[in-house]
């Protein structure tokens, strides 16, 4: 049994990961702001990096998932600053606190495929250079922010996560209703590549990196089979027994969401998890059609 801390433990990924770890016999401590009197809570102030050092000393590993939602809406100047602050600066301050422990923990720190920017049909892996623009700048700073912990020779993994698909939250939760109503369709031309991962596989990948004693550095948290937005749309419509014939024009997305639409909805990242595969990780849901059918099976959305 090990003790693992999770930031962002109440989020879509964090909730599923905490349950997975507890079911495997690990103790889980949730990093929380404010009241941390619960037995499974550890106080954390992201703005300063302050943590409960006594509880932190019991940690064998930390999974850092916290960060402002990039796709929650239009990017105003204050929102973009909040996205930056919740990643690079907050991560660096957290890592400075963890590095001050007598026994620094292993760290699996979330990053994102936004690291690569818009890359068209180029096949990307962990060795590909970062792109240019807001999201790549944020991701690069996010990954560099773990330097204080790495300076203590702690094992650190950066996991560049794609679109996470699962029940009860995330991108899929927002897509199901319009598709059920027959309003789903490709975004823009639909030719842009979508790098995705099933929530179950993402949790498994995080556990794999926690347990692999030699894993460190950059990893892609995506399925080995990226798809175009058009093919993703077809697979989701088929899983819901609907048709998807109403494309959403790119100009409408830009009008509604501004720069966020260009980077998140219309951007193309064709990423392949080379290092996870080389390390021996096996995906349970590598193919989009089967993954969506598995996720949606038994749900009201799939039955209706």
C-alpha angles and dihedrals in degrees: 000000000000133000114240127186122209128197112201088028093153093055130096096271096031094055093052093044093050090052091048093050095046091049088054091055100260125135111238126204117195115216104226138176119231118357109038099164094119114105092239095047131094121194116244131172107195094194092061103019090236114156137171097270094194092058092038089058089067093058121111093181142001129212108203110204103145120120142123113279107260095198099044095105149311115339109245118178092258091048092051090050090050089052090051095045094048091057120030102025096034092048094048092050091048091049092050089056093047091047090056091064118103088236109031113210130237110264130211104186123191120237128162143237085245080088088085100047120205107338106162113210096344112129108234133199137164092288095056117111121252119262128233130260138053101314096045090049091051093047094048091051090046093056095043089053091076090068096105091060094043089052087064088056091249116157108254129182125189111206113200101206126203129200107320116220122199145116122286103023148002127072096321093058089060094046101050100073098052090046091050088053091051092250098113123113146138120303111240110321091345089225094111116107121246119207108200141166134198112246090236091055092046092055089047091050092051091050089047091054092046092053100039102092094202100043113114138140128033126355133171116234097203138106115268087238111064115185137203116257088248092055091045089053092051092049093050093047090050092049089053094042091241137118123244111205105135110093117201108230116238092230091058091052091049090049092051101038107019116198092358090065092054094049103036109022102031100026118109125221118168098188129174123195096230097160096048090050093047089051090057101256113156122208117221092198110031098147121070099220095050091041093054093046090051093048095046099038113117093012124121089243092059095044098049 
